[in-house]
Amino acid sequence: MPVTLDRARISQLIEEQTALLNERTQKSKAMYGHASEHLSGGVASSYQGRDPWPIYIESGAGDRITDVDGNEYYDFHNGYGSMVQGHAHPAIGEAIAKRYPLGTHFGSATEDCVFVADELARRWGLPKWRFTNSGSESTMDAIRIARAYTGRDTVMKIFGSYHGHHDTVMVSIGVEYDKIGDRENYESLPYGGGIPQSVVDMTVAVPFNDAGAMERRIERLDAEGRKPACVIMEAAMMNLGVVLPEPGYLEAVREITRKHGIVLIFDEVKTGLAIAAGGATEKFGVTPDMVTLAKVLGGGMPSGAIGGTAEVMSVVEDHTVYQVGTYNGNPLSMAAAKASLLEVLTPEAYDRLAELNDKIVAGCQGVIDKYDLPGYAIGIGSKGCVTFSTEKIVDYETFKEAQDAELCDLAWLWNMNHGIFMTPGREEEWTLSVVHTDASVDAYIRVFDELAAALTA
């Protein structure tokens, strides 16, 4: 039986580690004071904020970053999973440097756009592609295309999944456990202010890993005259730490959506090139009607993409849908993407990521077993986490039921104070890069072991 953790001990450690991190980041504190004058909240995105002040980063190279106080960390955050190539990769830097003197923006396509589209089509088995500048733009445009193709308005998503910051998908995310409701008929709930209720009502959420519940909701919506235009979902993993699809689930969703004439969109902004050369399509052998990419695609440059079947993307080619954007296919972003696809994210690189992830998962599971901690380690591709739950997490409801927010906070603080830069506010989630080494993975496992020892002392 796992040990029962001492809550007073957790609170004590949180207090100690918070004080230590604040002491170590006094230059960040000063920068926050200045930044807050004109940069709203002192940061460029709400997800970059932290109480009492955010950590400001000065530089990154390979698998390490340094903050403005000079603290160096092994980077397992990697820009919310974007930097699988590692920081300042020389191949990507060389490509950008060669492109810059030739011009940085034209508002017209370049040869590199054609190359990247060809390569993505090869990897995903979807013939038609367009570019965007972010994951939010990719999912926004994909939904618009699906609506135009089907002539329907309703969008179906997975309860608890995040698909960007546009109104349609800022629904049923971050819901407290006691407000989740009936999984057969989830209520649509806005994620924050400024989202029109009329938009919220057009988005319907269903549970992950429950194809039966999805189909029953589709049938009820159809009877109401509200059949969905699309189902948008994270296929390779639900991003609550890491929640993998159960065997047969994706195949069942593919069959259901095809039967009901609903466009299936795999949102691979967070996974995609982070888990395999061809993302979830390659990993699980299930091909959607559309896929959305961003993050890893640009190798550190803002970039996104939408891939689709010729049938679905016909509404773009016949000008029914205006899929537009001044910086779509920007020459610098496309040069970086081309170099990344050709020289960095190679078959050998994915073999190495799998090897490293196996090592870190096994090491963390060894720590869990050694100290009888409540939890388990899980990973896929470059991504993984320690989930602080004795029961397997399969969807948002089971995640929220088991979530130990205090322990997650402590784990983040402990890592930051011991040289491991982590994604804040998540279940010990990591993203590896192709330049991580055995030494950096060993450091991660060692720091986790030290935390476990402190918890159980």
C-alpha positions as CSV (number, residue, x, y, z in Angstrom):
1,M,0.0,0.0,0.0
2,P,1.3,3.5,-0.8
3,V,2.2,5.6,2.2
4,T,-0.2,8.2,3.4
5,L,1.6,11.5,2.9
6,D,1.8,13.9,5.8
7,R,-0.2,17.0,4.7
8,A,1.5,19.2,7.3
9,R,4.9,18.1,6.0
10,I,3.8,19.0,2.4
11,S,2.7,22.4,3.6
12,Q,5.9,22.9,5.5
13,L,8.0,22.0,2.4
14,I,5.9,24.3,0.2
15,E,6.6,27.2,2.6
16,E,10.3,26.5,2.7
17,Q,10.7,26.0,-1.0
18,T,8.6,29.1,-1.9
19,A,10.9,31.2,0.4
20,L,14.0,29.7,-1.2
21,L,12.8,30.3,-4.8
22,N,11.9,33.9,-3.9
23,E,15.3,34.4,-2.4
24,R,17.0,33.0,-5.5
25,T,15.0,35.1,-8.0
26,Q,15.4,38.7,-6.7
27,K,16.4,40.0,-10.1
28,S,13.2,38.5,-11.5
29,K,11.4,40.4,-8.7
30,A,13.0,43.6,-9.7
31,M,12.2,43.0,-13.4
32,Y,8.6,42.3,-12.5
33,G,8.3,45.6,-10.8
34,H,9.5,47.4,-13.9
35,A,7.6,45.1,-16.4
36,S,4.3,45.6,-14.6
37,E,4.3,49.3,-15.4
38,H,3.4,48.7,-19.1
39,L,3.4,45.0,-19.7
40,S,0.0,43.8,-18.3
41,G,0.6,41.6,-15.3
42,G,4.3,41.8,-16.1
43,V,4.1,39.0,-18.7
44,A,3.2,38.4,-22.3
45,S,0.7,35.7,-21.6
46,S,-1.4,34.8,-18.5
47,Y,0.2,31.3,-18.5
48,Q,3.6,33.0,-17.9
49,G,2.5,34.6,-14.6
50,R,3.3,33.4,-11.2
51,D,2.6,34.7,-7.7
52,P,4.4,36.7,-6.3
53,W,6.4,37.3,-9.5
54,P,7.3,35.3,-12.7
55,I,10.7,33.9,-13.5
56,Y,12.3,35.8,-16.3
57,I,14.6,33.8,-18.6
58,E,17.7,35.3,-20.1
59,S,19.1,32.6,-22.4
60,G,19.0,29.0,-23.4
61,A,21.5,26.6,-25.1
62,G,21.0,22.9,-25.8
63,D,19.1,21.3,-22.9
64,R,19.7,24.2,-20.4
65,I,18.3,27.6,-19.7
66,T,19.5,30.5,-17.4
67,D,17.2,33.0,-15.7
68,V,18.0,36.7,-15.1
69,D,19.4,35.8,-11.7
70,G,22.0,33.5,-13.2
71,N,20.3,30.3,-12.0
72,E,20.9,27.5,-14.5
73,Y,18.4,24.7,-15.1
74,Y,18.0,21.6,-17.1
75,D,15.0,22.5,-19.2
76,F,12.2,20.0,-19.1
77,H,9.6,22.7,-19.7
78,N,10.9,23.4,-23.2
79,G,8.5,26.3,-24.0
80,Y,5.4,24.4,-23.2
81,G,6.7,21.5,-25.2
82,S,7.7,23.5,-28.3
83,M,11.5,23.1,-28.1
84,V,12.0,19.3,-28.8
85,Q,14.9,20.5,-31.0
86,G,16.6,22.0,-27.9
87,H,17.6,25.6,-27.6
88,A,19.6,27.4,-30.3
89,H,20.1,24.3,-32.4
90,P,22.9,25.1,-34.9
91,A,21.0,23.6,-37.9
92,I,18.0,25.8,-37.3
93,G,20.2,28.8,-36.5
94,E,22.1,28.4,-39.7
95,A,18.9,28.1,-41.7
96,I,17.5,31.3,-40.2
97,A,20.8,33.1,-40.8
98,K,20.9,32.1,-44.4
99,R,17.3,33.2,-45.0
100,Y,17.5,36.6,-43.2
101,P,19.6,38.4,-45.9
102,L,17.1,37.2,-48.6
103,G,14.2,38.9,-46.9
104,T,12.1,38.1,-43.9
105,H,8.6,38.8,-45.0
106,F,6.7,39.2,-48.3
107,G,3.1,38.1,-47.8
108,S,3.7,35.6,-50.5
109,A,4.6,31.9,-50.6
110,T,8.3,30.8,-50.8
111,E,9.8,27.5,-51.9
112,D,10.3,26.4,-48.3
113,C,6.5,26.6,-47.9
114,V,6.2,24.0,-50.6
115,F,8.8,21.8,-49.1
116,V,7.3,21.8,-45.6
117,A,3.8,21.1,-47.0
118,D,5.2,18.2,-49.0
119,E,7.0,16.7,-46.0
120,L,4.0,17.1,-43.7
121,A,1.7,15.4,-46.3
122,R,4.2,12.5,-46.5
123,R,4.4,12.1,-42.7
124,W,0.7,12.4,-41.9
125,G,-0.9,10.9,-45.1
126,L,-3.1,14.0,-45.5
127,P,-2.7,15.7,-48.9
128,K,-3.6,19.3,-48.4
129,W,-2.0,21.8,-46.0
130,R,-2.1,25.5,-45.0
131,F,0.0,27.4,-42.6
132,T,-0.8,29.6,-39.6
133,N,1.2,31.3,-36.9
134,S,0.1,29.4,-33.7
135,G,-1.8,26.5,-32.4
136,S,-4.8,28.7,-31.6
137,E,-5.0,29.9,-35.2
138,S,-4.7,26.3,-36.4
139,T,-7.6,25.0,-34.4
140,M,-9.7,28.1,-35.1
141,D,-9.2,27.8,-38.9
142,A,-9.7,24.0,-38.8
143,I,-13.1,24.4,-37.1
144,R,-14.1,27.0,-39.5
145,I,-13.2,24.8,-42.4
146,A,-15.1,21.9,-40.9
147,R,-18.2,24.1,-40.4
148,A,-18.1,25.2,-44.0
149,Y,-17.6,21.7,-45.3
150,T,-20.5,20.2,-43.3
151,G,-22.8,23.3,-43.3
152,R,-23.3,22.8,-39.5
153,D,-22.3,24.9,-36.5
154,T,-22.0,22.7,-33.4
155,V,-18.5,21.8,-32.3
156,M,-17.8,18.7,-30.1
157,K,-14.7,18.6,-27.9
158,I,-13.3,16.5,-25.1
159,F,-14.3,17.8,-21.6
160,G,-11.2,19.3,-20.0
161,S,-9.0,19.6,-23.1
162,Y,-7.5,22.9,-24.2
163,H,-7.4,23.7,-27.9
164,G,-6.2,27.3,-27.9
165,H,-7.5,30.7,-26.8
166,H,-10.3,31.4,-29.3
167,D,-13.8,31.6,-28.0
168,T,-15.2,28.4,-29.6
169,V,-12.8,26.1,-27.7
170,M,-12.5,28.1,-24.4
171,V,-15.3,25.9,-23.1
172,S,-15.3,23.2,-20.4
173,I,-11.7,23.6,-19.3
174,G,-10.4,23.8,-15.7
175,V,-13.7,22.9,-14.1
176,E,-13.7,22.1,-10.4
177,Y,-14.6,18.5,-9.6
178,D,-17.9,19.2,-7.9
179,K,-19.0,21.2,-11.0
180,I,-18.3,18.6,-13.6
181,G,-21.8,17.2,-13.7
182,D,-23.3,14.3,-15.6
183,R,-20.8,12.8,-18.1
184,E,-23.7,11.8,-20.4
185,N,-24.8,15.4,-20.7
186,Y,-22.0,17.7,-19.7
187,E,-23.0,21.4,-19.4
188,S,-21.0,23.8,-21.6
189,L,-19.0,26.2,-19.3
190,P,-16.9,29.2,-20.4
191,Y,-13.2,29.3,-19.4
192,G,-12.9,32.8,-18.1
193,G,-14.6,36.0,-19.0
194,G,-15.3,37.7,-22.4
195,I,-16.7,34.6,-24.1
196,P,-20.2,35.0,-25.4
197,Q,-22.8,32.6,-24.0
198,S,-24.1,32.0,-27.6
199,V,-20.7,30.7,-28.6
200,V,-20.3,28.6,-25.5
201,D,-23.7,26.9,-26.2
202,M,-22.5,25.9,-29.7
203,T,-19.6,23.8,-28.1
204,V,-20.5,20.5,-26.5
205,A,-18.1,18.5,-24.4
206,V,-17.9,14.7,-24.0
207,P,-15.6,12.5,-21.8
208,F,-12.2,11.2,-23.1
209,N,-11.8,7.4,-23.5
210,D,-15.6,6.9,-23.8
211,A,-16.6,6.4,-27.4
212,G,-20.1,5.2,-26.3
213,A,-20.8,8.5,-24.5
214,M,-19.6,10.4,-27.5
215,E,-21.9,8.6,-29.9
216,R,-24.9,8.8,-27.6
217,R,-24.4,12.6,-27.3
218,I,-24.1,12.9,-31.1
219,E,-27.4,11.0,-31.5
220,R,-29.1,13.3,-29.0
221,L,-27.7,16.4,-30.7
222,D,-28.8,15.1,-34.1
223,A,-32.3,14.6,-32.8
224,E,-32.3,18.2,-31.7
225,G,-31.2,19.4,-35.1
226,R,-27.7,20.2,-33.8
227,K,-25.4,17.5,-35.3
228,P,-21.8,18.5,-34.8
229,A,-19.7,19.8,-37.7
230,C,-16.6,18.3,-36.1
231,V,-15.1,16.5,-33.2
232,I,-11.8,18.1,-32.1
233,M,-9.6,16.2,-29.7
234,E,-6.1,15.5,-28.6
235,A,-5.6,12.0,-29.9
236,A,-2.1,10.9,-28.7
237,M,-2.7,12.0,-25.1
238,M,-5.0,14.1,-23.1
239,N,-2.8,16.9,-21.7
240,L,-3.6,16.4,-18.0
241,G,-0.1,15.4,-17.3
242,V,-0.3,12.5,-19.7
243,V,-3.5,10.5,-20.2
244,L,-3.2,8.0,-23.1
245,P,-6.1,6.7,-25.2
246,E,-7.3,3.3,-24.2
247,P,-6.8,0.5,-26.7
248,G,-9.5,0.7,-29.5
249,Y,-10.8,4.2,-28.4
250,L,-9.4,6.2,-31.3
251,E,-10.5,3.6,-33.8
252,A,-14.0,3.7,-32.3
253,V,-14.0,7.6,-32.6
254,R,-12.9,7.3,-36.2
255,E,-15.7,4.9,-37.0
256,I,-18.4,7.0,-35.2
257,T,-17.4,10.3,-36.8
258,R,-17.3,8.7,-40.3
259,K,-20.7,7.0,-39.7
260,H,-22.3,10.3,-38.7
261,G,-20.6,12.5,-41.4
262,I,-18.7,14.5,-38.8
263,V,-15.2,15.9,-39.5
264,L,-12.6,14.4,-37.1
265,I,-9.9,16.8,-36.2
266,F,-6.8,15.6,-34.3
267,D,-5.4,18.6,-32.4
268,E,-1.7,17.7,-32.4
269,V,-0.4,21.1,-31.5
270,K,1.0,19.8,-28.2
271,T,1.9,16.3,-29.5
272,G,2.4,16.0,-33.2
273,L,6.1,16.2,-33.9
274,A,6.8,15.9,-30.2
275,I,5.9,12.2,-30.1
276,A,6.6,10.8,-33.6
277,A,7.6,11.9,-37.1
278,G,3.9,11.6,-38.1
279,G,2.3,12.2,-34.7
280,A,-0.7,10.3,-33.5
281,T,-1.5,9.1,-37.0
282,E,1.8,7.3,-37.1
283,K,1.8,6.2,-33.4
284,F,-1.7,4.8,-33.4
285,G,-2.5,4.1,-37.1
286,V,-5.7,6.2,-37.1
287,T,-6.0,8.9,-39.8
288,P,-8.3,11.9,-39.1
289,D,-10.0,14.2,-41.6
290,M,-7.9,17.1,-40.4
291,V,-4.8,17.6,-38.1
292,T,-3.6,20.8,-36.5
293,L,0.1,21.5,-35.7
294,A,2.2,24.2,-34.1
295,K,4.7,24.4,-31.2
296,V,7.5,21.9,-32.3
297,L,6.9,22.7,-36.0
298,G,8.6,26.0,-36.0
299,G,11.8,25.0,-34.1
300,G,11.3,28.0,-31.8
301,M,9.7,30.3,-34.5
302,P,6.0,31.1,-34.4
303,S,4.4,28.6,-36.8
304,G,1.4,26.4,-37.2
305,A,-0.2,24.2,-39.8
306,I,-3.5,22.6,-40.8
307,G,-3.6,19.4,-42.8
308,G,-6.7,17.7,-44.3
309,T,-8.2,15.5,-46.9
310,A,-8.8,16.8,-50.4
311,E,-12.5,16.7,-49.7
312,V,-12.5,18.7,-46.6
313,M,-9.9,21.2,-47.8
314,S,-11.9,21.7,-51.0
315,V,-13.8,24.5,-49.3
316,V,-10.5,26.4,-49.0
317,E,-9.5,25.8,-52.6
318,D,-12.8,26.9,-54.0
319,H,-12.7,30.1,-51.8
320,T,-15.7,29.2,-49.7
321,V,-13.5,29.7,-46.7
322,Y,-10.9,32.5,-46.5
323,Q,-8.0,30.9,-44.6
324,V,-5.8,34.0,-44.3
325,G,-3.1,35.5,-42.2
326,T,-0.4,38.1,-43.0
327,Y,2.4,36.0,-41.6
328,N,1.2,32.6,-42.7
329,G,4.1,30.7,-44.1
330,N,6.6,33.4,-43.0
331,P,10.0,32.8,-44.7
332,L,11.9,32.6,-41.4
333,S,9.4,30.2,-39.8
334,M,9.4,28.0,-42.9
335,A,13.2,28.0,-43.1
336,A,13.4,26.9,-39.5
337,A,10.7,24.2,-40.0
338,K,12.4,22.9,-43.1
339,A,15.8,22.6,-41.3
340,S,14.0,21.0,-38.3
341,L,12.2,18.4,-40.4
342,L,15.3,17.6,-42.6
343,E,18.2,17.7,-40.1
344,V,16.8,17.6,-36.5
345,L,13.6,15.5,-36.2
346,T,15.0,12.5,-38.0
347,P,14.2,8.8,-37.4
348,E,17.3,8.5,-35.3
349,A,16.2,11.5,-33.2
350,Y,12.9,9.8,-32.4
351,D,14.7,6.6,-31.5
352,R,16.8,8.6,-29.0
353,L,13.8,10.4,-27.6
354,A,12.1,7.0,-27.0
355,E,15.3,5.7,-25.3
356,L,15.5,8.7,-23.0
357,N,11.8,8.7,-22.2
358,D,12.0,5.0,-21.3
359,K,14.9,5.8,-19.0
360,I,13.1,8.7,-17.2
361,V,9.8,6.8,-16.9
362,A,11.6,3.8,-15.4
363,G,13.7,5.9,-13.1
364,C,10.7,7.9,-11.8
365,Q,8.7,4.7,-11.3
366,G,11.7,3.3,-9.4
367,V,11.5,6.2,-7.0
368,I,7.8,5.8,-6.6
369,D,8.2,2.1,-5.8
370,K,11.2,2.8,-3.5
371,Y,9.3,5.2,-1.3
372,D,5.8,3.7,-1.8
373,L,4.5,7.0,-3.1
374,P,0.9,7.4,-4.4
375,G,1.4,7.7,-8.2
376,Y,2.8,6.2,-11.4
377,A,5.1,7.4,-14.2
378,I,3.9,7.4,-17.8
379,G,5.3,8.7,-21.1
380,I,5.0,8.8,-24.9
381,G,7.5,10.2,-27.4
382,S,9.2,13.2,-25.8
383,K,6.5,13.7,-23.2
384,G,5.8,12.2,-19.8
385,C,4.9,12.8,-16.2
386,V,4.6,11.5,-12.7
387,T,0.8,11.3,-12.0
388,F,0.2,11.6,-8.2
389,S,-2.7,9.1,-8.1
390,T,-3.0,5.5,-7.1
391,E,-5.8,4.9,-9.6
392,K,-5.2,5.1,-13.4
393,I,-6.3,8.5,-14.8
394,V,-8.4,8.0,-18.0
395,D,-10.3,11.3,-18.4
396,Y,-10.9,14.7,-16.9
397,E,-13.2,13.4,-14.2
398,T,-10.8,10.9,-12.8
399,F,-8.0,13.4,-13.1
400,K,-9.8,16.0,-11.0
401,E,-11.0,13.4,-8.5
402,A,-7.4,12.3,-7.8
403,Q,-5.6,15.6,-8.3
404,D,-3.2,16.5,-5.5
405,A,-2.8,20.3,-6.2
406,E,-0.5,20.8,-3.2
407,L,1.8,18.0,-4.2
408,C,2.0,19.3,-7.7
409,D,2.9,22.8,-6.4
410,L,5.6,21.4,-4.2
411,A,7.0,19.3,-7.0
412,W,7.3,22.4,-9.2
413,L,9.0,24.4,-6.5
414,W,11.3,21.6,-5.5
415,N,12.4,21.1,-9.1
416,M,13.0,24.8,-9.7
417,N,15.2,25.1,-6.6
418,H,17.2,22.0,-7.6
419,G,18.1,22.9,-11.2
420,I,15.1,21.4,-13.0
421,F,12.9,23.8,-15.0
422,M,9.4,22.5,-15.3
423,T,6.0,23.4,-16.7
424,P,4.1,25.1,-13.9
425,G,0.8,24.0,-12.7
426,R,0.9,20.5,-14.1
427,E,1.3,16.9,-12.9
428,E,5.1,16.8,-13.1
429,E,4.9,17.0,-16.9
430,W,8.2,16.9,-18.8
431,T,9.2,17.4,-22.4
432,L,12.5,16.0,-23.6
433,S,14.6,17.4,-26.4
434,V,16.8,15.7,-28.9
435,V,19.8,17.2,-27.1
436,H,18.9,16.0,-23.6
437,T,21.5,13.5,-22.4
438,D,21.6,10.6,-20.0
439,A,23.2,13.0,-17.5
440,S,20.2,15.4,-17.7
441,V,17.7,12.6,-17.3
442,D,19.7,11.2,-14.3
443,A,19.6,14.7,-12.7
444,Y,15.8,14.7,-13.1
445,I,15.5,11.3,-11.4
446,R,17.9,12.3,-8.7
447,V,16.0,15.4,-7.8
448,F,12.7,13.5,-7.8
449,D,14.3,10.9,-5.4
450,E,15.4,13.8,-3.1
451,L,11.9,15.2,-3.1
452,A,10.5,11.7,-2.2
453,A,13.0,11.4,0.6
454,A,12.0,14.8,2.0
455,L,8.3,13.9,1.8
456,T,8.7,10.6,3.6
457,A,11.3,11.7,6.2
